[in-house]
Amino acid sequence: MKAEYKGEKVEVWKISDNTLEDEWVRKAFDVGKIRWLKFDDTRLQVMERKNQVPYYGTMGEWLVFDAQNDDYSIVNTYVFPQRYEVLEDK
């Protein structure tokens, strides 16, 4: 789904194990930019972020993809509704 953050459109996905409807999420899994941790299927690991080590998100948090900067981030459930406006929901 799409959202707006600081006037810019971004793609967002509420991390869950059964909603891979968005093509950008499937592609990120396919090319190895994100993956489920082998020992814990409730934690998502973001493998590639500019100049940073891999980091994690958990079920219910939000994965945000900024296509203009080819950047992924994790936003927690408390901060997301304060900073992001959902533009469409599938």
Steps between C-alpha positions, in 0.01 A plus 500: 500500500609859458548764765629853522792602721626860507327570170657200324317183392637173635396136499405347836424149620375402844731211582307176508554143388204477265458822305751508217259668260728787404744428220778709658490283815520175301786642294690608813472143632598352162815709461602457865455856626269373774453157657344322794752404767573128479444443871201732540230535233354804677803727443582652165861585422581785264824392335590808305491853621744763387808506726334304780504147632188281467217579741167346600128560517230290662144406411275804508774753428528669160752443224539820298657512154611830353541416130663833415790426735479118478482491880312277746419587860299358790248724677335393823125496550502802732690732266343390170155667537663820627737541204341317207171549319372188324385591148357166393425170666459170319 
